[in-house]
């Protein structure tokens, strides 16, 4: 019973990670825009919490804000801990890099812009791969259908006899 619960939880985590990763490029874009406008990490999370556009990211933001508000922890500490707490490795890596850029005094906006660019490049590559796979699958199905039709024509039969009703005679 316990292993079934773990299996169910693991399956839920995988599904959640996929949802987060679909929304990640758009989340990074919003973070970049808001950070460029001068908002800090906590204020950005508050804005994301109020957005209904990205439900999986919104859920993660709410969890982070709860940890900050209820436990009284520093937002940067909670964001760096979120790497281990989130179901998406890519989101965790982004948040860890964001915190690192802030704490090191680096160019945060430059980091965010580069992550935004790379996240959309990854999305584009994924879409191209999916399109190639879809075209390949369609070609395979078409070839399979053509070969079946060809064998029907060459043998003169497809394994069954059609019932012909001639009601006009």
Secondary structure as GFF3:
##gff-version 3
##sequence-region A 1 169
A	DSSP	alpha_helix	2	36	.	.	.	ID=ss1
A	DSSP	alpha_helix	41	50	.	.	.	ID=ss2
A	DSSP	alpha_helix	55	71	.	.	.	ID=ss3
A	DSSP	alpha_helix	75	85	.	.	.	ID=ss4
A	DSSP	alpha_helix	89	104	.	.	.	ID=ss5
A	DSSP	alpha_helix	108	155	.	.	.	ID=ss6
###
